[in-house]
Amino acid sequence: MRNWSINLETDEYLESRDLILTDAEKAIRDTEPGCYVNLAIAEVHGNPDTYLVPFLEERFRNQIQIRFVDQCGCGGYVYKVSRLH
């Protein structure tokens, strides 16, 4: 899969932080090395720097690069996760 985005802000994600973690991990695994996925994350669970980023860094270690892109007007967060290898 080439560069793409996934919306982790829909109702089911508002109810489950675990689902955000699971689907973010799957999205990264579905992304080809050399490409990236933008993760749009609901603000309801707080700042993803406190739960999502450490989770992904532990799972993928040096295989990814995570960059905060923006906080949306709706309060959500966007992260660009590049697959390095």
URZI-V27537 format. One record per residue. N is the residue number from 1. RES is the residue in one letter. D_LAST is the distance of its C-alpha to the last C-alpha in Angstrom with 2 decimals. Layout:
N_RES_D_LAST, N_RES_D_LAST
This chain:
1_M_13.76, 2_R_13.89, 3_N_14.44, 4_W_16.84, 5_S_18.78, 6_I_20.10, 7_N_23.49, 8_L_23.80, 9_E_27.31, 10_T_29.46, 11_D_32.18, 12_E_30.35, 13_Y_27.87, 14_L_30.87, 15_E_32.17, 16_S_29.14, 17_R_26.64, 18_D_25.16, 19_L_24.52, 20_I_22.63, 21_L_20.33, 22_T_19.96, 23_D_19.39, 24_A_16.99, 25_E_14.77, 26_K_15.28, 27_A_14.63, 28_I_11.14, 29_R_10.51, 30_D_12.29, 31_T_10.22, 32_E_8.23, 33_P_4.86, 34_G_6.96, 35_C_9.52, 36_Y_11.23, 37_V_13.85, 38_N_17.05, 39_L_18.59, 40_A_22.40, 41_I_23.90, 42_A_27.62, 43_E_29.44, 44_V_31.58, 45_H_29.52, 46_G_29.50, 47_N_26.91, 48_P_23.35, 49_D_22.67, 50_T_24.81, 51_Y_23.25, 52_L_20.11, 53_V_18.11, 54_P_18.91, 55_F_18.13, 56_L_14.59, 57_E_14.01, 58_E_15.47, 59_R_13.54, 60_F_9.94, 61_R_10.82, 62_N_8.48, 63_Q_5.35, 64_I_7.43, 65_Q_10.29, 66_I_13.57, 67_R_16.50, 68_F_19.95, 69_V_21.35, 70_D_24.86, 71_Q_27.40, 72_C_29.13, 73_G_32.90, 74_C_32.99, 75_G_31.51, 76_G_28.05, 77_Y_24.80, 78_V_21.84, 79_Y_18.36, 80_K_15.48, 81_V_12.12, 82_S_9.15, 83_R_5.69, 84_L_3.83, 85_H_0.00
